[in-house]
Amino acid sequence: MVYLHGNNPSTEKCLKQGLVSGKATPFTYTTGCSSSALAIETTDGSYQGHYLCFLGTGFVNLTDYIYIWPFSWNDLADYAGTGCNYGVFYQDINGNGSQEDFNPGHQIFFGSTPGSLPYKSLSSFEIDATITC
């Protein structure tokens, strides 16, 4: 679980021990995201889901989060559950490229949901606001 704190650095919970090249490596073999969190998922060849969950507001470059060393979460997401959040997904890092607004309570299958970003192209996003749900 990654906690976003606006313009301040994020904090993480349930990390693997240590850091890899100075980047946090959250334990991603879980479906334990809070229902209010923004959850992104990728599947491997065995179709086992790997999740990264975000609570709070702020901006995220997925290059900042290691999936399996040396690969980051950049361009890996198959799916996003928006939880209780409003924001924008971006195809490129630093909020660049094509974008897609999101609202609370949606399930987005990238490349399959009408109007979504292409499959495995999510690189950054911003959570602008959350609601109680």
Secondary structure as GFF3:
##gff-version 3
##sequence-region A 1 133
A	DSSP	beta_strand	2	6	.	.	.	ID=ss1
A	DSSP	beta_strand	8	12	.	.	.	ID=ss2
A	DSSP	beta_strand	38	43	.	.	.	ID=ss3
A	DSSP	beta_strand	49	61	.	.	.	ID=ss4
A	DSSP	three_ten_helix	62	64	.	.	.	ID=ss5
A	DSSP	beta_strand	66	68	.	.	.	ID=ss6
A	DSSP	beta_strand	71	72	.	.	.	ID=ss7
A	DSSP	beta_strand	79	81	.	.	.	ID=ss8
A	DSSP	beta_strand	85	90	.	.	.	ID=ss9
A	DSSP	three_ten_helix	93	95	.	.	.	ID=ss10
A	DSSP	beta_strand	99	102	.	.	.	ID=ss11
A	DSSP	beta_strand	107	109	.	.	.	ID=ss12
A	DSSP	beta_strand	124	130	.	.	.	ID=ss13
###
